[in-house]
Amino acid sequence: MTDSSDPTEPIAEATESAADSPGTTAGTTEMAADVSETAADVSETAADSSDSTAAPKETTVDFTRIGVDGDTVADVVSVLEGGRYVKGPVLERFEDRFAERAGVDHAVGVSSGTAALLLALRAGGVEAGDDVFVPGHTFFATASPVLALGAEPRFVDVDPDTYTMDPDALAEAVDGAANPAAVIPVHIYGGMADMGAIRGIADEHDLFVLEDACQAHFASRDGETAGAAGDVGAFSFYPSKNMTVAGDGGMVTTDDADLAERMREFRNHGRGDDGVHASLGLNYRLDETSAAVGLGQLAKVDRWNENRNLAAGRYTERLAGISEVRTPTEPENGHHVYHLYVIEVPERDALREHLAERGIETGIHYDTALHEHPAIAERVGDVDLPRSERLVDRIVSLPMHPAISESDVEYVARTIAEFYR
């Protein structure tokens, strides 16, 4: 599983155009940016979505790619041979380096992004009956920890350009709430929410601010890094994310030492350093082998993010002349890390079928507004979020990963142009 490639170009070029080589993997002969040649194809879309990518048996352009390099494999073997599999020095090193990169004092490794959100809400004092504000357009896991704690999710519509929480809609929702306690802005698709405006509202109403940064590893906006702009940040290392631990995993980040200590206890059955179980916790630990993979990924994620950004720029440039296509809007004064490249189009389902017939995988993130999932709708009743509800029928996620070639991007854009011609 070694990978000796380290191309000088940010994104590897194909030896043939994808249009001329059906059946190849993304049109490349080797993965760029140290992503392994043997990287597994995935059958699940990014961000834990249940929507499978639309593609025929012979895929020309992969939706995403996953892999680790030979050094990381060696690090994992070293952990296995060492015999220390949980609560060891590799996790501590991963946490320290992640905190340093995120620009915070503390990072706590946990078993998933969902666990990160749950532990953060518990540490922040969210209780049954509290109102927690979440955007209407996000993955289900943003709301499920709120429900698990017995709190009430209060849904906020999204900005029509960035798809992140609309601060004006948040202010209106908070004013109408009986027990406002916390807000969870989601940095969706890799672009940060307007944390300055959201934090201003939170400060006015004494709200706990939990950043859902599960799709935004080291994105930034207005000089702040994702995961460092609220009270706590929550990250996911699910395999399709910008960095992974080769399985499920997550991280919480904070500058608050007390919050960090509570989250460490909660992830380990409520047990403190003295061995006493002072609180009720469960097992949300991140193991040593996962941490070893995470360390290797962390060393490369900035380069991978730049590759994603370059690919996104190429998509935007090549799709600009198609009037039916609305390309992503980057936040002002921000650095988008493009976990996903999502466009808005009419006739979305027909376009996906057209792309699939030509070997191009796509996804939908997401096909149901958060408040309309049955598990939530039966509890919260009627909620009116017109922008979130409109998106679910119009959005499509195009292939995006660090190794996608320029010719792949051109092929995808050209195929979209053919559909709307």
N, C-alpha and C positions, 0 to 999 in steps of 0.2 A: 504494500500500500504506500510505498514511498513515492514522492513527487519531487523530482529534481528540477522541474521547470520554474523559472523565474523571469518571465518575459520582460523586456525593457519597456514595451508599450503598456499603458495602463490596462488595456483590454486586449486580449489576444485576438489576432486577425485570423479568419478562416482561410484554409488553403483553397477552398472552393466557396462560392456563395451558397447560402442555404437554399436558395431557390433552385440551384443546379444539383443539389446533393441530398435528396430526400432519404430519410433513414439515418442520417448522421445525427450526432448529439449536439444540438445548438450550432452546428456548422463548424465546430472547432476540432482540431486534432489533439489539443492539450488544454487543460484548464489553466486559466490565468490566475495570477495572484495567489499561488501556492494552494489552490483548491485541487484536491487529488483527482487524478485521472480515473480512479476507481470510485469516485463519489457516487453515492446511491441516488438513483432516480426516486422521486417521491410521488406517492399517489394521493397525498393530502396537500391542500393548498396552504399558503402561508397563514400565520396567525391562528392556527388551530381551527380554521374554517372547516365546516362539514361539506362545503361545496367542492366537489371534485373538479379538477381541471378538464376542460373540454379538449380532447385530442384523439386522433385515430391511433391505430396500433403502431404505425410508422410515424414517429415524431421527428420533426425537423428542428424545431426550436423548443427546448425545455422551458417550462415555467420557472423552475428554480434548480439549483444544484447544491449538493452538500458533500463535504469531504474533509478529511484531516490529512496532514502531511506526515512524513516518516518520523520527524522529530517528535511530534505529538504521540505517535504510536509508541515510540521508545519510552516516552515519559509515562504513559499508561502502563506499559510492561514493568517499568521500574516500581510503580506503586503496587502492582500485583505481586511482584516478587518481594517487596518490602513487608507485606503482611499487615499494614495499617490502612484500613479501608474507610473508616469514618472518624470524624473529629480529630484530624491530624494536621500536620504542618503544611501540606499542599493546599488545603482549603484556606488556611490562614494566609498563605502567600497570595492566593487568588483574590481573597477579600481585600487585602492591603493594596494590591496593584489596581484592582477595580476602583476602589475608593479614590486612589491617587488620580486615576484617569478621569473619573467623574467630577473631581474637585470637591470631595466631601471628606469628612473626618472618619466616617464609619461605613462599612459595607458588610452585610450579613448574607451569606449564601444559604439558599433554601431550595426546596425540591421542585418548584415550578413558579411561573409568573403568577398563577392564581394564588399559590401559597404566599407569595410576596405581598399581594394585595390584601389578603385576609389577615396576615400577621400585622401589617402596617395599620389596618383599621383597628384591630384589637389594641395594639400598643398606643394608638391615638385616642383611645377611650370611647370609641363608638359602641353604643349599646342598643338593645332592643328599643324600638320606638323612635330612635333618632332619624332625622331626615338627612340623607346623603345624596348629593347632586351629581348626576352622571349624564354624559351626552347620549343622545338618541341614536347616534351612529357609531358603533364600536362592536367588538366581539363580546359574546355573552359573559365572559369571565370578568368583565369590569363590574357587572352588577351582581353576579352570583355570590361573592363574598359578603356583599351588603345584606342580601337576603339570608345568608347563612347565620349572620349575627343577629337576625331579628330586626334589623333596621329597615327603613323604608327608602327605596330608591325614588328619587325625584328627578324626572327626566327633563333635560335641557336641550333645545334644538341647537344645531351646529351652524357655523359660519358657512355661507354658500360657496365661498372660494377655497378655504383651507380644509373644510370638513371637521375642524376642531370645535370645541365648545365655544358658543357665542357668548361673550361676556355680558352683553345687554340682556340676553335671554336668561342668563344666570342670575343677574341682579333682580329681574322680575320674579323668578322662581323662588329666590331666597326670601323676598319680601312677603310672599304668600305662604310660607312654610311655618308650621307650628313649632317644630323642634329642630331648627337648622344646626347641624353638627359638623359636616365634612363635605368636601367637594373633591371629585376625581376627574381632573382634566386629562384627556387622552391625547397623547402625541401621535395621532393616527398616521399610518403609512410611512412614518419617519420624519414628519414635520411637527415642530413644537406648537402647542397652543399659545395663546397670548397670556403668558404667565404674569406679566406686569399688571394687566387689567384684572385678571382673576384673583391674584393675590390681594389687590386693593379691596375687592369686594369681600374676600375672606377675612382680611384684617378688620374691616368694619363690623362684621358679624361674628367674629371669633370662631371661624371655621378652620378645622384641620384640613390641610392641603396635601393630598396624596396624588402625586404624578403617576399616571399609568404610562410608563416609558417602555413598555414591553416591545414596541415596534420602533424604538427611536434611540438605539445605542449611540450615545455621544452626539446626537443632534444638538444644535444650539440656536438661540434667538436672543437678540438684544444683549449679547455678552454673557448669557447664562447657559449652562449645559443641562440637558435633559437629566432629571434625577437629582439636580442640585438647586432647583428653583422653588421647591415647596418644602413642607416639613419632612416628607419622606418620598423617595422615588422607588418604583417597582419595575423590575426588568424581567424579561423572559429569555431563556436560552433554548426554547423549543427548536428542533432541528432546522426549520426554515427561516429562522430569524437571522439578523445580520451577523451574529456570532452564536455559537452553540456549545453545548457540552456533550454532544453526541447522544442526546436523549433529552428527557425533561430536566429542567433546572431553572433557578431564578436567583435574583439578588435584590435586596433592599438597601437603599442608600440614605444617609441622613447625617446632619451635623450635630444632632442631639444625642449625647451619650446615654441618657436615660432611656430614650426610645430604642436605641440600638441594643441596650442590655435587655430590655423587655422582649424584644423580638428574638434575641438569642435564646432566652429562656423558653418562650413559646414554641420555638422550633424543636426543642429537646424535652418535651413532656413537662414543661414548666419548671425544669430543674436549674437551679443556680449553680455558681461555681463551688458553693459549699456542699453540694450534693443534696440539698433540701428542695423539695417540690413546693415552692411557695405559691404557685399559681397553677391553673389548669392549662396544660399544653398538650400537644400531640407531636407526632414525629414528622417534621418537615425538613429534615436535614439534607444537605447536599453532600454526596460522598466524595472520597478522595480521587477516584478515577475520573469522575466528572469534572472535578476541579482541575485536574491535570490537563484535560482537553480544553477547558476554559482558559487556562493560562496561555496555551498555544494560540488559541483564537484571539485572545485579547491583544497579543503582540502584533496581529495582522489586521484587526478590524478597521483601523483608520484607513489603511490602504484599500481595503475592500470597499469601504464607504465612498472613497474617492472614485473608485471604479463604477460604483452604482450611480454616483452623481454625474459622471461623464456619460454613462449610458442614457441617463434620464435627459440630459441636455441634447443628446442626439435624437432621442425620440421626439422631444418637443420641437426641435428644429424641423424634423422631417414630417411631422404631423401638422405643422402650422398652416399649411395651405388647404387643409380639409375643413370646410366650414362646419360640417356636422360634428367634428371632434373637439371637445373641450379638454385641454391638457391641464396637468396639475398647476396650481398656484403656490409658489413658495412663499413662506412667511417673510415679511419685510425684516431686514437685518438678521436673517436666519440662515442656518446651514442645514439643509434637508439631507437625510441619509438614505432616502428611498428604499426602505424595506419593501415597499410596493410602488409600482408605477401605475396609477389608476386614472383612466380617462372616463369622461362622461359622453355618452352617445345615444342617439335614437336607434331603435331597432337592435337593441343590445344582444338579444338572444340569437337573432339571425346573423349578426356579425360574428358571434362566437362560433356558430356552426360553420360559417364561411372560413374562419381562421383554422378551425379544427380539421376541416377537409383538406387544408393545405399544410398540415403538420405542425400547427402552432398551438401550443397549450396556452390556456388562459384561466383566470379564476374570477370569482365574484366575492368581494369583501365589503359589504355583506349583503345577502339577499333578503334579509328581514330586519326591519328597524328593531332596535333593542327592546322597546316597550311592547312590541307586537308578538314576541315569542310567547307561546301559550303558558309557559311556566311563570312568566312575569305578568302577562295581560290579565290572567285570572285573579291576580292579587291587586293590581293597580287600577284596573278598569280603563275607561277611555282616556287617552292622552292624545293631544293634538300637537304633532311636530311635523309640519308640512315639508320642511326641507329634508329632514332625515327620511321621511317616508317617500319622498320623490326620488332620492338617490338610489334606492334599492333596485329600481327598475332600469336604471340608466348606466350604472358603473360597471366597468370591466377592468380587471387587472391584467396587464401585459407581462410577458416574460421579463424577469429581472433577477440578476444575480451577478456577482463580481466578474464572472468569466464570459458574460455575454459579448459576442463580437460585434463590431461595427456592421458587418454584413448581415448578421442576424437582425439587428435593429432596422436596417434598411429594408430587409425582406418583410418584416412585420408591418412597417409603415406602408410599404408599397402594396401589400395585400389588403390593408385597411382602405387605402385610397381606391383600389379596384372595386371594393364593395360599394363605396358611395359614389362611384363614377356614374 
